[in-house]
Amino acid sequence: MWNIEYYEPEKGPPPVKEFIESLEVKSRAKVARTLDLLEQFGINLGAPFTKYLQKQLWELRIRQGSEQQRIIYFLHTGQTFVLLHGFTKKTSSIPRTAIRLALKRKIDYVSRRML
């Protein structure tokens, strides 16, 4: 079994938890089911649920009707996935701002773990 951890900034709640809580009930349930799959299958989950982005960042892909939610994450120390950023996808590509924000959070997460 794999572990899932939420990125937590120094101040404030975990942004991905806030994102999930902001979704409608059916979308939250679909996200929870997809996170369960990630926990169960880990790096073997594959398409259509996961896709590699860049710089060790992956996206978890959740489709609920016409909506598409995305959660950007990375694998940290063996069997722990860290959820960095969540958003509802509105264009055909992942916004660069989302990737930059996820990278910034990843760097922050890793640097605080090294202390």
C-alpha angles and dihedrals in degrees: 000000000000126000128235121204129181119229109243121199118219089257126030137017126310106282095218092053089051090049093051092047090052092060126094117264096260092048092048090052092050091049090049091051092049091048088051089055091050090050091049102042103023115180090000094064095094131161137024089021101046137030132182113241111176144292093030092309121133132186125225106215120213123178121191111174109304092341124092121199122194131196118192114211144157137212112252125189107343111307106010123104116199116208108217111170138005130194144152109257113232103167135048093257134048109262112249089226089061092052092046091050092049091049091050091051092047091053090048092048094049094044092052091049091055094058 
